[in-house]
Amino acid sequence: MSIPNVACILLVLHCLFHSTFSLKHVVIAGGTGRVGKEIITTLLDPNRPSGNDFKITVLARNKFLASAPGRVSADFGWLGKGFISRYPSLSLRDYDGGDLLDIVGMDWMGWEEVLSDCDLFVNAVGTLTEQRKKACMRFGDFIKREEEKLPGSGRKTIKQLHLSPTDDLLRKYNKVAVEAKISRVRDCKILLQSGSFGSCYNFARIEGIEGLGEKVAEMV
């Protein structure tokens, strides 16, 4: 084998290595709704300067239904086969939704390990039920244990962004149990401030989804 051929092979391997292993990994819980879609389309937009720098894992209660060609049930989030196929660096992972009694996916065990590999965790789980609080507690517990696992080892801190609608937005689009939903949002914020979720977090109240993807990109 000639020297130029060896050089070409090494160059190809170098490019493959960096294109695969230097991607910034964003994990989104509750990413099958409008908020998740906004973040995905922004971060993975091939026309963005950093459009090829990210890979995204969406935690879904049922990835089979979330990736089906058409929406099967309004009870579960949905991205769709066509949408997912446009983004090679997008993947879905079953998880238990924060409640072991609410498991509907087929491959949910061990989902927490996805968090140990991420650069940014985005919590966009809805506030319609107690699911929000349970999910927050599960996420926070695992992330904090990961940070405490190897103290002083230089292990990277997992950045977190917890998104919740403002009180006005909740009142505008919800007609039932509005105050209970507002209370759950506040409870989650109190949990964050207690230090239960690890050391690097941001709690953001959002008025809408416009520009949200760019804000997330700035955090990674």
C-alpha positions as CSV (number, residue, x, y, z in Angstrom):
1,M,0.0,0.0,0.0
2,S,1.4,3.4,-1.0
3,I,2.0,6.2,1.4
4,P,-0.7,8.5,-0.2
5,N,-3.3,5.7,0.2
6,V,-2.4,5.3,3.8
7,A,-2.7,9.0,4.3
8,C,-6.1,9.0,2.7
9,I,-7.3,6.2,4.9
10,L,-6.1,8.0,8.0
11,L,-7.8,11.1,6.9
12,V,-11.1,9.3,6.4
13,L,-10.8,7.6,9.8
14,H,-10.1,11.0,11.4
15,C,-13.2,12.5,9.8
16,L,-15.4,9.5,10.8
17,F,-14.1,9.6,14.4
18,H,-14.8,13.3,14.8
19,S,-18.2,13.2,13.0
20,T,-19.3,10.4,15.3
21,F,-17.7,11.2,18.7
22,S,-17.6,15.0,18.9
23,L,-21.4,15.4,18.6
24,K,-23.1,17.2,21.4
25,H,-25.7,14.9,22.9
26,V,-29.0,16.5,23.9
27,V,-31.6,14.3,25.7
28,I,-35.2,15.6,25.7
29,A,-37.9,14.1,28.0
30,G,-41.3,15.0,26.8
31,G,-39.8,15.7,23.4
32,T,-42.7,14.3,21.4
33,G,-44.8,17.4,21.7
34,R,-44.6,20.9,20.1
35,V,-41.8,22.0,22.4
36,G,-39.7,19.0,21.5
37,K,-40.3,19.4,17.8
38,E,-39.2,23.0,17.9
39,I,-35.9,22.1,19.7
40,I,-35.2,19.2,17.3
41,T,-35.9,21.1,14.1
42,T,-33.6,24.0,15.3
43,L,-30.7,22.0,16.6
44,L,-30.7,19.5,13.7
45,D,-31.4,22.0,10.9
46,P,-28.7,21.2,8.3
47,N,-28.7,24.9,7.2
48,R,-27.6,26.0,10.7
49,P,-23.8,26.5,11.1
50,S,-23.9,24.0,13.9
51,G,-26.6,21.8,12.3
52,N,-24.3,18.8,12.2
53,D,-22.9,19.2,15.7
54,F,-25.8,17.6,17.6
55,K,-27.4,14.3,18.2
56,I,-30.7,14.1,20.1
57,T,-32.3,11.3,22.1
58,V,-36.0,11.8,22.9
59,L,-37.3,9.9,25.9
60,A,-40.8,8.7,25.0
61,R,-43.3,6.6,27.0
62,N,-43.9,4.6,23.8
63,K,-41.4,5.1,21.0
64,F,-43.4,2.8,18.7
65,L,-46.4,5.0,18.8
66,A,-44.3,8.2,18.7
67,S,-42.6,7.0,15.5
68,A,-45.7,5.6,13.7
69,P,-46.5,6.9,10.2
70,G,-49.8,8.3,11.6
71,R,-50.9,9.3,15.1
72,V,-52.5,6.4,16.8
73,S,-53.6,7.9,20.2
74,A,-54.0,11.4,21.5
75,D,-52.9,10.0,24.9
76,F,-49.2,9.8,23.8
77,G,-46.9,12.2,22.1
78,W,-46.2,11.8,18.4
79,L,-43.3,12.9,16.1
80,G,-44.1,10.6,13.1
81,K,-42.0,8.3,10.9
82,G,-41.6,11.0,8.2
83,F,-40.4,13.6,10.7
84,I,-37.9,11.3,12.3
85,S,-36.5,10.0,9.0
86,R,-35.4,13.6,8.1
87,Y,-32.9,13.6,11.0
88,P,-30.4,10.7,11.0
89,S,-28.9,11.9,14.4
90,L,-32.3,11.8,16.1
91,S,-33.3,8.7,18.1
92,L,-36.1,7.7,20.4
93,R,-35.8,5.7,23.7
94,D,-38.6,4.2,25.8
95,Y,-38.7,5.3,29.4
96,D,-41.2,4.8,32.2
97,G,-42.5,8.4,32.3
98,G,-41.4,8.8,35.9
99,D,-44.0,6.3,37.1
100,L,-43.4,2.5,37.1
101,L,-47.2,2.1,37.0
102,D,-47.4,4.0,33.8
103,I,-45.0,1.8,31.7
104,V,-46.3,1.4,28.1
105,G,-43.1,1.1,26.1
106,M,-41.4,-2.2,25.3
107,D,-37.8,-1.4,26.0
108,W,-37.7,1.0,29.0
109,M,-35.3,-0.7,31.4
110,G,-32.0,1.1,31.7
111,W,-33.2,4.3,30.1
112,E,-31.4,6.4,32.8
113,E,-28.0,5.5,31.3
114,V,-28.9,7.8,28.4
115,L,-28.5,10.7,30.8
116,S,-25.0,9.8,31.9
117,D,-23.9,10.3,28.3
118,C,-25.6,13.6,27.6
119,D,-24.2,17.2,27.4
120,L,-27.6,18.8,28.1
121,F,-30.8,17.3,29.5
122,V,-34.1,19.1,28.6
123,N,-37.2,18.4,30.7
124,A,-40.3,19.2,28.7
125,V,-42.6,16.8,30.4
126,G,-46.2,18.2,30.5
127,T,-47.8,19.6,33.6
128,L,-51.2,18.0,33.1
129,T,-50.9,15.4,35.8
130,E,-48.7,14.4,38.8
131,Q,-46.5,12.8,36.1
132,R,-44.5,16.0,35.9
133,K,-43.4,15.9,39.6
134,K,-42.7,12.2,39.4
135,A,-40.6,12.5,36.3
136,C,-38.7,15.5,37.8
137,M,-37.8,13.4,40.8
138,R,-36.6,10.5,38.8
139,F,-34.5,12.6,36.5
140,G,-33.0,14.6,39.4
141,D,-32.2,11.6,41.5
142,F,-30.3,9.9,38.7
143,I,-28.4,13.0,37.7
144,K,-27.4,13.8,41.3
145,R,-26.2,10.2,41.8
146,E,-24.1,10.5,38.6
147,E,-22.4,13.7,39.8
148,E,-21.7,12.1,43.2
149,K,-20.5,8.8,41.8
150,L,-16.9,9.8,41.2
151,P,-16.1,13.0,43.2
152,G,-13.0,14.8,42.1
153,S,-12.6,12.6,39.0
154,G,-13.2,15.4,36.5
155,R,-16.5,13.8,35.4
156,K,-18.5,16.3,33.4
157,T,-21.5,17.9,35.0
158,I,-24.8,17.3,33.3
159,K,-26.4,20.6,32.3
160,Q,-30.1,20.7,32.8
161,L,-32.9,22.8,31.4
162,H,-36.4,22.4,32.9
163,L,-39.1,24.1,30.9
164,S,-42.5,25.0,32.2
165,P,-45.2,27.3,30.8
166,T,-45.9,30.6,32.6
167,D,-49.0,30.9,34.8
168,D,-50.7,33.0,32.1
169,L,-50.1,30.4,29.4
170,L,-51.5,27.7,31.6
171,R,-54.6,29.7,32.3
172,K,-55.0,30.6,28.6
173,Y,-55.0,27.0,27.3
174,N,-56.3,25.0,30.2
175,K,-59.9,25.0,31.5
176,V,-59.6,22.2,34.1
177,A,-57.6,22.1,37.3
178,V,-55.5,25.1,36.3
179,E,-54.4,26.0,39.8
180,A,-53.3,22.5,40.5
181,K,-51.2,22.6,37.3
182,I,-49.6,25.9,38.4
183,S,-48.9,24.4,41.8
184,R,-47.1,21.4,40.2
185,V,-44.9,23.8,38.3
186,R,-44.0,25.6,41.5
187,D,-43.3,22.3,43.3
188,C,-40.8,21.3,40.6
189,K,-39.0,24.6,41.0
190,I,-38.8,24.1,44.7
191,L,-37.3,20.6,44.1
192,L,-34.7,22.2,41.8
193,Q,-33.8,24.8,44.4
194,S,-33.4,22.3,47.1
195,G,-30.4,20.8,45.3
196,S,-32.2,17.5,44.6
197,F,-31.4,17.7,40.9
198,G,-27.6,18.2,40.8
199,S,-25.6,21.3,40.6
200,C,-26.0,22.7,37.1
201,Y,-29.7,23.5,36.2
202,N,-31.8,26.2,34.7
203,F,-35.6,26.5,35.4
204,A,-37.3,28.5,32.6
205,R,-40.9,29.7,32.3
206,I,-41.8,30.0,28.6
207,E,-44.5,32.1,27.0
208,G,-44.4,30.0,23.8
209,I,-42.1,28.0,21.6
210,E,-40.8,30.6,19.2
211,G,-37.0,30.9,19.4
212,L,-36.9,28.2,22.1
213,G,-34.6,26.0,20.0
214,E,-32.0,28.7,19.7
215,K,-32.0,29.3,23.4
216,V,-31.4,25.6,24.0
217,A,-28.5,25.6,21.4
218,E,-26.8,28.3,23.4
219,M,-26.8,26.2,26.5
220,V,-25.0,23.2,25.1
